[in-house]
Every structure is written in structure tokens, then in C-alpha cells.
Amino acid sequence: MLKWLRNKKNKHLLPSDFKANIDTDALKIVATLQKNGFESYIVGGCVRDLFLEKHPKDFDIATSASPQKVKNLIQRSFIIGKRFRIVIAKRRLSSDPSKSNKLFPPIIRGGKISEKEIEITTFRRKPEMQGDKINENVFGTAKDDAFRRDFTVNGLFLDPHSGKIVDHVGGIDDLKAKKLRIIGDPYERFHEDPIRILRAIRFCARSHFTLESKTESVLKKEISSLSKTKPERVREEILKFLKEGIAGKAFRWLWELGAWKYLSPTWTKFLETHPEQREYFFRACEKIQAQDWHQSFGAAPLFYIFLLPLTTLSRDQAPLINQVLKATADELKISKIEKEEIQFLHRSLKALLQNPNEGFVLAKKTSFVLKQLQFTLTLSILKDIDPKQWSNIWKQHEVRWLDHLEWLLPKLQEEIDSGAKRPSRKSRGRKPSYSSKNPSKNRGHSPSTSSSGPESKSMKKSRPKALSFPISHSGKGPKKNTP
């Protein structure tokens, strides 16, 4: 009787049209696994978002099938990871430029159609020691798996065909109360993965949740454990703050917690010694609005706004600017390509500010589309940060950009329809074969990558350039934020 009541109640937890917001490929994968006798659910943040009547961006699947069985059943799926084996199913990302943000359509990078990845994991229980190593691939039940997740609101399992939510951790009650609670012992969970501290801040800032008292108390005490997190993971979390339009609020919160010195020591020292730039940094980040930030846009516009306070310093502080830029870029793992894109943005914005009537060149070249899009994105944010300086420039550029989209949108649709240069297996050509006559020469490395001998010209050219802002104006303070 109690089970029947629970099941009946579960049917009313989600909106009646919830399936319309679930990725069709994820539905097919769950159906295939269930049809073959494996318990399978859509799990994690996507279930949480469906409950909150939001449209999820990513869909993860958990199943009783082993990784190898999943790979055998699901087409275009691949097992990855050694320490923690999961299956990634790749599917074509359907993009319709005409239905996207009217100003910022998704573009095609490198002549390839973007692909989405659906993560499929096998139910796991607590890791076990095997000799002197930890074995994380210990399979268990759905309940075991739920208790291994981070927060209760992310520990929900959804059967997308029946609409039933399975809740082993009290996530539904916490969603209703708008509380974020970590699963298990907070000390243990934050210690085993400190990135959960950033995830907790990000979720609360985005969804207007409050931290459960014990979770909040331990989070504050474990802030220093962020120093153990890999820089690449910190970079991705910072980008998520910026993309989701919550950076201003979340970054202030992290500053109050004393977390920034563990994320980027150089940037923290700069903000500590330049209080005006610090406030400008928070205000600028607040102006980055949440939008459908497509992966094809790249990270350069976001990093440019992040580093914008440096452009408010006077010309005689150029050595400090370059020093902070280089060290911060290294700490945040800004890539060589991203550095070049940031430099292009800076030069273009500076030139536009000096000669507003000339405008930014919107050439009808597919190879130049990314830079045009990144420039327009950055300018749209700058006009909110400093309307007096950028508002009129933005209005002029917006008119020209909308006209330019009349050429761009059909081009993008044409490439999407044609498959965007996705070569067949036959046309990809053979892999270069190595000579069997002298295997010792070819095994492990080629002469061009040998560590011995003088450095080649191509290797010298591939070295990352130092990121620099060519400051040419004079003045002090955030009011003169000329790029």
C-alpha cells in the first residue's frame, strides 16, 4: 500500500510534458539498455533541472550494465578512463542557427560538426583497496550509486519512460526546501574532491539555494583543500561561473571565503593590492549575462572580461600588467590559441575606440567568422559594463552585425546540411607506416620530435606567445577602461 502511494506521488513530481525537455538520444539509450534487461535511469543534474522546470543542457545515464556490455549495445560508444571507467556515447549535435540566439548563432569550428557526448556509468559502490591501490570500478546497486554522488539534489534517478523518480538520499525534500546538502560526511566528501566546494557555490548562486548548516560549516573549514585541485578543473569551474551569468555574485562569495588565493595566487595578490580594480572586477563580472553560450564560441571573450581590470591601469605600469597577465594565464590554463584570440580582441577594441567611425571589419570569409563572433560577444558585454564609453559604438556595430548575419546564417546552415567536411573512412587516407628495416629509429618517437640536437624552426614557432595588453593610454582607476 505504501509503495503504491509513493509511486502515485512520484507521477506528479515532474511537469506532464517533461519528456519534451529530455534529449531524444538519451531516451533511446535508456530504452535500449532497459530492453536488454538492465536497470537504467537518467541521473544527476538533469533530473534536478527537470524537477525545477528548467531545460537541462547535459544528460547522464546510470545503469546496471557493465561498461563492456554498454559498449556492445550502444552504437558509437567508447570506454574511457582507467581509474574510473565510463562509457561515452557520441551523437551529432543538431544545431539550427535560425532558432538560436538572434545575435550569436553557433558556428562550426575547424570545418567539423560539433558532437554531443552522453556519459553512461555503471552503478558503483564504495571503492575498495586492491593491494596498495584504490579500485574505483566496484559495481553495485542504484542505491549504492546514489550515495556516492555529491549533493542530495544530484542524487535523483529518473526512469524517463514511466516518469518515476527514485530518491534514496532525500533530494526531493531538499529541492522543495531549496537547501543544498552534501551526501554523507561533509569532511570526507569535500576532502576526497575539493572541486565540490566550487560546485556548491555555483549551484547556490545560480538556483538561489542556501547551504545546509553542516555542509556550510565544513565547506568554510575545507577551503584550503582547493589548493590540491588540478588547475584544469579550476579553469572549467571558473568558465562555468562566467557562462552561467553568476560570476559577480559567486566570485564575491569566494573572495569572502578566502578561496581565491587557492585558485589563482597571482590574481588574488593583484586584487588585494588594487582595491579599485577589485571592485571593478566584481562589477564587470556581474554584467556577463546568462545566455546559451555555445561551445563553438570559445573561452576568449570570457577570459578577456575576467582580465579587464588590468586595462584600467596607467601606461607606466606595463611591467606589472604583463607580469600579472602571464602568471594568471598560466594558473588558469589559458591556451596558446586563447591567448592569441584575447590579443586580437584587445587590439580590435582599442582600434575601434580610437576610430569609432571606421568600425570593425565584417568580412564575408568563413575563416574569419569566429573572430567576428567573439568580438561582437565581447562588445555586447562591454556596453553593459561601461555604457557611456561603449553604448553608441555597440549600436552602430549591432546594425552592421545583423546585416552580416543575413550572409552568415545561410552559410552555417549549408555546412550543417552538408555534414561540414566529415570525411568518410576511405577518404581519410592511410596512416603513415613506419619502416620495418630500422625499428629502433621509429619506435616511440620520430626524428622531428627527438629531444637531441638543435631545436627546429617549427618547434620554435609553436612556442606560446606571452599574453600582453598593449596599454597606450594614461590615467588611473577603473573609469578609464580603454582596451
C-alpha positions in Angstrom: 0.0 0.0 0.0 2.8 2.5 1.0 4.7 1.6 -2.1 1.7 2.2 -4.3 1.2 5.6 -2.7 4.8 6.6 -3.2 4.6 5.5 -6.9 1.4 7.5 -7.4 3.0 10.6 -5.7 6.1 10.3 -7.9 4.0 10.7 -11.1 3.2 14.3 -10.0 6.8 15.4 -9.3 7.5 16.4 -12.9 5.5 18.5 -15.3 3.3 16.5 -17.6 5.4 17.4 -20.7 8.7 16.6 -19.1 9.7 14.2 -21.9 9.8 17.2 -24.3 12.8 18.5 -22.4 14.7 15.2 -22.4 17.3 14.6 -25.1 16.0 12.1 -27.6 19.3 10.3 -27.9 19.4 9.9 -24.1 15.9 8.4 -24.2 16.9 5.9 -26.9 19.9 4.8 -25.0 17.9 4.2 -21.8 15.3 2.3 -23.8 17.9 0.1 -25.4 19.5 -0.8 -22.1 16.1 -1.4 -20.4 15.0 -3.6 -23.3 18.1 -5.8 -22.8 17.2 -6.3 -19.2 19.4 -3.7 -17.5 18.1 -1.3 -14.8 18.8 2.2 -16.3 18.0 5.8 -15.4 18.7 9.3 -16.3 20.6 10.7 -13.3 22.1 13.8 -11.7 21.8 17.4 -12.5 19.4 16.9 -15.5 16.8 15.3 -13.2 17.2 18.2 -10.7 16.7 20.7 -13.5 13.6 18.9 -14.8 12.2 19.0 -11.3 12.9 22.8 -11.1 11.2 23.1 -14.6 14.5 24.1 -16.2 15.8 22.9 -19.6 18.8 20.6 -18.9 21.9 21.1 -21.0 23.5 17.7 -20.4 22.1 14.3 -19.8 23.9 11.5 -17.9 22.8 7.9 -17.6 23.4 5.3 -14.9 22.8 1.6 -15.5 23.4 -1.9 -14.0 25.2 -2.9 -17.3 28.9 -3.1 -17.2 31.0 -0.7 -19.3 31.7 -3.5 -21.8 28.1 -4.5 -22.1 27.1 -0.9 -22.7 29.7 -0.6 -25.4 28.4 -3.7 -27.1 24.8 -2.5 -27.0 25.1 1.2 -27.8 26.4 2.4 -31.2 29.2 4.9 -31.4 30.1 4.4 -27.7 33.6 4.3 -26.2 35.1 3.2 -22.9 37.4 5.8 -21.4 39.3 6.1 -18.1 41.5 3.7 -16.3 40.9 4.7 -12.7 37.2 5.2 -13.2 35.8 3.5 -16.4 32.8 5.1 -18.0 31.2 4.9 -21.5 30.8 8.0 -23.7 28.2 7.8 -26.5 28.8 10.3 -29.2 25.9 11.8 -31.1 25.7 14.5 -33.7 24.8 17.9 -32.1 21.8 19.2 -34.0 22.2 22.9 -34.4 19.7 25.2 -36.1 21.3 28.7 -36.4 18.0 30.3 -37.3 16.5 29.1 -33.9 19.5 30.2 -31.8 20.1 33.5 -30.1 19.4 36.0 -32.9 22.8 37.8 -32.4 25.1 34.8 -31.6 24.4 31.7 -33.7 26.5 28.6 -33.1 29.3 28.3 -35.6 31.4 25.4 -37.0 35.0 25.3 -35.8 37.6 23.6 -37.9 35.1 22.5 -40.5 33.6 19.9 -38.2 30.1 19.5 -36.9 30.0 19.6 -33.2 29.2 16.4 -31.3 27.5 16.0 -28.0 28.6 13.3 -25.5 26.3 11.3 -23.3 28.0 9.8 -20.3 26.9 6.3 -19.3 28.2 5.0 -15.9 27.7 1.7 -14.3 26.2 1.7 -10.7 29.1 1.7 -8.3 29.6 1.3 -4.6 32.3 2.5 -2.3 35.9 1.9 -3.7 37.9 -1.0 -2.3 41.7 -1.3 -1.7 43.4 -3.8 -4.0 46.9 -4.2 -2.7 48.3 -0.6 -2.4 45.8 0.8 -5.0 42.2 2.0 -4.8 39.8 0.2 -7.1 37.0 2.6 -8.1 35.4 0.2 -10.5 33.5 -1.8 -7.9 30.0 -2.2 -9.2 26.9 -2.1 -7.0 23.2 -1.2 -6.9 21.4 2.0 -7.8 21.2 2.8 -4.1 24.9 2.3 -3.7 25.5 4.6 -6.6 23.2 7.3 -5.2 25.2 7.5 -2.0 28.4 8.0 -4.0 27.2 11.2 -5.6 28.0 14.7 -4.3 24.8 16.5 -3.3 21.3 15.2 -2.5 19.7 17.2 -5.2 22.1 15.5 -7.7 21.3 12.0 -6.3 18.0 11.5 -8.0 17.3 8.8 -10.6 14.6 9.2 -13.2 13.0 6.5 -15.3 12.1 8.6 -18.3 9.5 6.3 -19.7 7.4 5.9 -16.5 8.2 9.3 -15.1 9.1 7.8 -11.8 11.9 9.5 -9.7 13.8 7.2 -7.4 15.2 9.1 -4.4 17.5 7.3 -2.0 19.1 10.4 -0.4 16.3 12.8 0.4 17.0 15.0 -2.6 13.3 15.8 -3.3 12.8 17.2 0.1 15.9 19.4 -0.2 14.8 20.6 -3.6 11.5 21.7 -2.2 13.2 23.4 0.7 15.9 24.9 -1.6 18.7 23.5 0.5 22.0 22.2 -0.8 23.2 19.3 1.3 26.2 17.1 0.7 25.6 13.3 0.8 27.4 11.6 3.7 30.1 13.0 5.9 30.9 16.6 4.7 34.5 16.4 5.8 35.1 13.2 3.9 33.3 14.3 0.8 35.0 17.7 0.4 38.3 16.2 1.2 38.1 13.5 -1.4 37.1 16.0 -4.1 37.6 19.7 -3.2 36.1 20.9 -6.5 32.8 20.2 -4.8 33.3 23.4 -2.9 33.2 25.4 -6.2 30.2 23.3 -7.4 28.3 24.1 -4.2 28.9 27.8 -4.6 28.0 27.8 -8.2 24.7 25.9 -7.7 23.6 28.1 -4.8 24.4 31.2 -6.7 22.6 30.0 -9.8 19.5 28.5 -8.3 19.2 30.8 -5.2 19.6 27.8 -2.8 21.1 28.0 0.7 23.7 25.7 2.1 22.6 23.3 4.7 24.2 24.4 8.0 26.6 21.4 8.5 27.6 21.5 4.8 28.3 25.2 5.0 30.3 24.9 8.2 32.6 22.2 6.8 32.9 24.0 3.4 34.3 27.1 5.1 36.8 24.9 7.0 37.9 23.0 4.0 38.6 26.0 1.7 42.3 25.4 1.8 41.9 22.0 0.2 41.2 23.8 -3.1 45.0 24.1 -3.4 45.1 20.3 -4.2 42.7 20.6 -7.1 44.1 20.4 -10.7 44.3 23.8 -12.4 42.5 22.4 -15.4 39.4 21.6 -13.2 39.5 25.0 -11.6 39.6 26.6 -15.1 36.5 24.8 -16.1 34.6 25.8 -13.0 35.6 29.5 -13.4 34.3 29.3 -17.0 31.0 27.8 -15.8 30.6 30.7 -13.4 31.1 33.2 -16.2 28.9 31.3 -18.8 26.0 31.0 -16.4 25.9 34.7 -15.6 26.6 34.3 -11.9 30.2 35.2 -11.8 29.8 38.5 -10.0 27.8 37.1 -7.1 29.8 33.8 -6.8 33.2 35.5 -7.1 32.4 37.9 -4.3 31.3 34.9 -2.2 34.6 33.1 -2.9 36.5 36.3 -2.0 34.7 36.5 1.3 35.6 32.8 2.0 39.2 33.5 1.2 39.2 30.9 -1.6 40.8 33.0 -4.4 44.3 32.6 -3.1 44.0 28.8 -3.7 42.5 29.3 -7.2 44.9 31.9 -8.6 47.5 33.3 -6.2 48.7 35.9 -8.7 45.3 37.3 -9.5 44.5 37.4 -5.7 47.6 39.4 -4.9 46.8 41.9 -7.7 43.2 42.4 -6.4 44.4 42.7 -2.8 46.8 45.4 -3.7 44.4 47.2 -6.1 41.1 47.7 -4.3 39.6 49.8 -7.1 40.4 47.2 -9.7 39.0 44.5 -7.4 35.6 46.2 -7.2 35.7 46.9 -10.9 36.4 43.1 -11.4 33.3 42.1 -9.5 31.1 44.7 -11.2 32.4 43.7 -14.7 31.7 40.0 -14.0 28.2 40.9 -12.8 27.4 42.3 -16.3 28.1 39.0 -18.0 24.5 37.7 -18.5 23.5 34.1 -18.7 22.8 33.1 -22.3 23.0 30.0 -24.5 26.8 30.0 -24.6 27.6 27.5 -27.3 30.8 25.6 -27.1 31.8 26.9 -30.5 32.2 30.5 -29.1 35.3 29.6 -27.2 36.5 31.0 -23.9 38.5 34.1 -25.1 35.6 36.6 -24.6 35.1 35.4 -21.1 38.7 35.5 -20.2 39.0 38.9 -21.7 36.3 40.3 -19.4 37.9 38.4 -16.5 41.2 40.2 -17.1 39.6 43.5 -17.9 40.7 45.3 -14.7 44.3 45.2 -16.0 43.3 47.6 -18.8 42.4 50.3 -16.3 46.0 50.7 -15.2 48.2 53.5 -16.5 50.8 53.0 -19.1 53.7 53.3 -16.7 52.5 50.1 -15.0 53.0 48.0 -18.1 55.6 45.7 -16.5 53.2 44.8 -13.7 50.4 44.3 -16.2 52.5 41.9 -18.3 53.7 40.0 -15.2 50.2 39.5 -13.8 48.8 38.6 -17.3 51.5 35.9 -17.9 51.2 34.3 -14.4 47.4 34.4 -14.2 47.2 32.9 -17.7 49.4 30.1 -16.6 47.4 29.5 -13.4 44.1 29.5 -15.3 45.5 27.3 -18.1 44.7 29.8 -20.8 45.8 28.1 -24.0 48.0 29.5 -26.7 45.1 29.8 -29.1 43.0 31.6 -26.5 45.9 34.0 -25.8 46.0 34.9 -29.5 42.2 35.4 -29.6 42.4 37.6 -26.5 45.1 39.7 -28.0 43.1 40.1 -31.2 40.1 41.2 -29.2 42.2 43.7 -27.4 43.8 45.2 -30.5 40.4 45.4 -32.3 38.6 47.0 -29.4 41.4 49.6 -28.9 41.4 50.5 -32.6 37.6 50.8 -32.6 37.7 53.1 -29.6 40.3 55.3 -31.2 38.4 55.4 -34.6 34.7 54.6 -33.9 33.6 55.7 -37.4 35.8 53.1 -39.1 34.0 50.3 -37.4 35.1 46.6 -37.1 35.7 44.8 -40.4 32.9 42.2 -41.0 34.5 40.4 -44.0 32.5 37.6 -45.7 35.1 34.9 -45.0 34.2 31.7 -43.2 37.8 31.6 -41.8 37.1 34.9 -40.0 33.7 34.1 -38.6 34.9 33.0 -35.1 36.8 36.2 -34.5 33.9 38.3 -35.7 31.6 36.4 -33.3 34.0 36.7 -30.4 34.4 40.4 -31.0 30.6 41.0 -31.1 30.1 39.0 -27.9 32.8 41.0 -26.1 31.5 44.3 -27.3 27.9 43.4 -26.2 29.2 42.8 -22.6 31.4 46.0 -22.6 28.4 48.1 -23.5 26.8 47.0 -20.2 29.9 47.4 -18.2 30.6 51.0 -19.4 27.6 52.3 -21.3 29.0 55.8 -21.6 32.0 54.6 -23.5 30.7 51.7 -25.5 26.9 52.1 -25.9 26.9 54.1 -29.1 29.7 52.0 -30.6 27.7 48.9 -29.9 24.5 50.3 -31.5 26.5 51.0 -34.7 28.1 47.6 -34.7 24.8 45.8 -33.9 23.2 47.2 -37.0 26.1 46.0 -39.2 26.2 42.7 -37.4 22.5 42.0 -38.0 23.1 42.7 -41.7 26.1 40.4 -41.7 24.0 37.6 -40.2 21.9 37.6 -43.4 25.1 36.2 -45.1 26.3 34.1 -42.2 23.2 32.1 -41.3 22.6 30.5 -44.7 26.4 29.6 -44.8 26.2 27.9 -41.4 23.0 26.0 -42.4 24.7 24.9 -45.7 27.6 23.5 -43.8 25.4 21.7 -41.3 23.3 20.2 -44.0 26.3 19.0 -46.0 27.9 17.4 -42.9 30.6 20.0 -42.6 33.6 18.1 -44.2 33.2 15.0 -42.2 35.3 12.7 -44.4 34.4 9.1 -44.9 36.7 6.4 -43.6 38.0 5.7 -47.2 38.9 9.4 -47.9 40.8 9.9 -44.7 43.8 8.1 -46.2 46.2 5.6 -44.7 48.1 6.2 -41.5 51.8 6.7 -42.2 53.6 3.4 -41.8 57.0 3.1 -40.2 59.9 1.4 -41.9 60.5 -2.1 -40.5 64.1 -2.0 -41.6 65.2 0.1 -38.7 62.5 -0.2 -36.0 64.8 1.3 -33.3 64.7 4.6 -35.1 60.9 4.7 -35.4 59.8 3.2 -32.1 58.5 5.7 -29.6 59.4 8.9 -31.5 60.3 10.4 -34.8 63.4 12.4 -35.7 61.4 15.6 -35.8 60.4 15.3 -32.2 63.7 14.0 -30.8 65.0 15.6 -27.7 68.5 15.5 -29.0 70.0 18.0 -31.5 69.1 21.7 -32.1 65.6 22.9 -31.9 63.8 23.0 -35.3 62.2 26.2 -36.7 58.7 24.7 -36.5 59.2 23.9 -32.8 60.3 27.4 -32.1 57.3 28.8 -33.9 54.9 26.6 -31.8 56.0 28.1 -28.6 53.2 30.0 -26.8 53.5 33.8 -27.0 53.4 35.9 -23.9 49.9 37.3 -23.3 50.1 41.1 -23.3 47.8 44.1 -23.3 49.4 46.9 -25.4 48.4 49.7 -23.0 48.8 53.1 -24.7 46.7 55.4 -22.6 47.4 57.2 -19.4 45.3 57.7 -16.4 44.3 55.8 -13.3 41.4 53.8 -12.0 38.6 51.8 -13.4 36.9 54.8 -15.1 39.3 54.7 -17.9 39.0 51.2 -19.1 40.3 51.6 -22.6 41.4 48.3 -24.0 
